[in-house]
Amino acid sequence: MIVCEPSAEIAAWVGARIGVTFHPPYTTLAHVDRGRIIAGFVFNVWTEHDIELSLAADRLSLTLMRAVSDYVFNQLGCRRATCRTRADNSSAQRLLARVGAEPEGRQRGYFGDCDGLLYAITKEDFPYGLHAKGPQSA
């Protein structure tokens, strides 16, 4: 089931897994399976055309990715989404590439002990829109 509440709990779950603390304002989406969060997104720093996405997941479903696409590109009307990951997190970098994200830069020392890598996903490049076919996981 895809949920957006309780947003503070979802944000805390994502934050604990990626090593950050989120402060409002933010919104959230999560995939809950048998009462347990298995994937969560935190959306913040909305600037009308862009929003920052933070993600933690045990497993990503196409259903959640479609919900994220709908929220970012249709409900908020953004043209793009910005993602940031640790330079030493190769699995996150592979996932970002699979969902159409393009690398945009490096932030030296962003995570204290590691550089941050910036990625952008544009509306046109995001493959998991509402009309995507198939039940496969991302």
C-alpha positions in Angstrom: 0.0 0.0 0.0 1.3 3.5 -0.9 0.8 6.0 1.9 1.8 9.6 2.6 1.1 9.6 6.4 2.4 9.6 9.0 4.9 11.8 7.3 7.1 12.4 10.4 7.5 8.6 10.8 8.3 8.1 7.1 10.8 11.0 7.2 12.5 9.5 10.3 12.7 6.1 8.7 14.3 7.5 5.5 16.6 9.8 7.5 17.8 7.0 9.8 18.8 4.9 6.8 20.6 7.7 4.9 22.1 9.5 7.8 20.2 12.8 7.8 17.5 14.5 9.8 14.6 16.2 7.9 13.0 19.3 9.1 9.6 20.6 7.8 8.4 21.6 5.4 8.5 18.3 3.5 6.1 15.7 2.2 6.5 11.9 2.0 5.4 8.8 0.2 6.1 5.3 1.3 5.4 1.7 0.4 4.1 -0.2 3.4 3.9 -4.0 3.3 2.3 -5.9 6.3 2.5 -2.8 8.4 6.2 -2.2 7.7 7.8 0.5 5.6 9.8 -1.1 2.8 10.6 2.1 0.8 10.1 5.8 1.5 10.6 9.1 -0.3 11.0 12.5 1.3 10.3 15.5 -0.9 11.6 18.9 0.1 13.1 22.2 -1.2 10.4 22.6 -3.7 11.1 25.6 -6.1 8.1 25.2 -8.5 10.2 23.7 -11.3 12.3 21.3 -9.1 12.1 19.4 -5.9 14.7 17.4 -4.0 14.0 13.7 -3.5 15.5 11.6 -0.7 15.0 7.8 -0.8 15.6 4.8 1.3 14.4 1.3 0.3 14.6 -2.4 1.0 12.7 -2.9 -2.3 11.2 -0.5 -4.9 8.0 -1.3 -6.6 6.7 0.0 -9.9 3.6 1.1 -8.0 5.6 3.4 -5.8 7.7 4.7 -8.7 4.5 5.6 -10.6 3.1 7.4 -7.5 6.4 9.4 -7.2 6.2 10.3 -10.9 2.6 11.4 -10.5 3.3 13.5 -7.4 6.4 15.2 -8.7 5.5 15.8 -12.4 1.6 16.0 -12.3 0.6 17.2 -8.9 3.5 19.5 -8.2 4.1 20.4 -11.8 7.8 20.1 -11.6 9.9 19.8 -14.7 12.7 18.0 -12.9 13.7 16.3 -9.6 17.1 16.6 -7.9 18.6 13.6 -6.1 21.8 13.4 -4.1 23.8 10.3 -3.0 27.0 9.5 -1.4 29.9 9.1 -3.8 30.7 5.7 -2.3 27.1 4.4 -2.7 27.4 2.6 -6.1 24.1 0.7 -5.7 22.2 4.1 -5.4 24.1 5.4 -8.4 23.0 2.3 -10.4 19.4 2.8 -9.3 19.5 6.5 -10.3 20.8 5.6 -13.7 18.0 2.9 -14.2 15.3 5.5 -13.5 16.7 8.0 -16.0 18.7 10.3 -13.7 21.7 12.1 -15.2 24.7 13.1 -13.1 25.1 16.9 -12.6 27.9 17.4 -10.2 29.9 16.6 -7.1 29.6 18.4 -3.7 33.0 17.9 -2.0 32.6 16.8 1.6 28.8 17.1 1.6 28.3 14.1 3.9 31.2 15.0 6.1 33.2 11.8 5.5 32.2 11.5 1.8 31.4 13.7 -1.3 27.8 14.0 -2.5 26.9 13.3 -6.1 24.0 15.3 -7.6 21.6 13.8 -10.2 18.6 15.2 -12.0 15.6 13.4 -13.4 13.5 15.3 -15.9 9.9 14.6 -16.7 10.8 13.4 -20.2 13.5 11.0 -19.0 11.7 9.4 -16.1 10.5 5.9 -17.4 8.0 5.1 -14.7 5.2 7.4 -15.6 1.6 6.5 -15.1 1.4 4.8 -18.5 4.5 2.5 -18.0 3.6 -1.2 -18.5 4.5 -4.2 -16.4 4.7 -5.3 -12.8 8.5 -5.4 -12.5 10.4 -3.8 -9.7 12.7 -0.8 -10.3 
